[in-house]
């Protein structure tokens, strides 16, 4: 469904799947992996899956477009699967030497917080190292500072 995106940074309207637009709540379940263009695929990047149309165009302003998608379809819960992670050569991979076992999951009601923690714990990257996480933070999409995150390990 072609839909408008409020307060858009890059895409004022886009084709998004009707199911995502009509859902009461969205639970986002990405599998953590390296991504040659975006750096990493975590919660923010995973929501590209609700997009129709020519998604290749989004890559020209990927950080802004990912913020726009989340402004239109907010996520209620993000659970990042970091059991086995493709740590390089993603997203397609192809070599088991590029996979590392972490045996963990990261969950948050704040997709940005989940991505910040996953980027640090799994990929040893700060939010500033992943352009779309930094853009989400500065755009007020979720947490705006690492100090706002409370980690509970179980």
C-alpha positions, 0 to 999 in steps of 0.5 A: 500500500502506498502510504505517507510517512510523517516527518520523513527525512528522505522518503515522504511516501513508500509502498509498505505491506498492508499487514505491517500497517494494520498490525496492532503491534510489530515484533521485530526478530532480526538475525544479527549479521554483517552487511557490506553496505549498512555495516550490520543488520540488526533491528533497524535494518531488518524492517526493510522487509516490510517495504515493497517497491524498488528497495534498491533506491533506499540504499542511496540514503539508507540511514534516513530511510530506515528512520522513516520506516520506523516513524511510519511503522513503530516496533513494539519489541525487538529481539535480536537473534545472536545465537550464530552470527555472520560476522563478515562477508554479509549479507549473503556470506557463504563461508562457515569461517565467517560465522561465530557463535555468540549464544545470546539474544538481545531484547528491548522495546526500544529498537535503537537501544537493542541495536546499540547493545548488539552493535557493541556486544557482537560487532564491537562497534559504537553507535557512531560506527553504524551510520543508521544507528547514529541517525536514529539516535539523533533523530529522536527515534529511540534512545539518544544516548548510551547512558539511557540504556539499562542492561539486564542479563539473565 
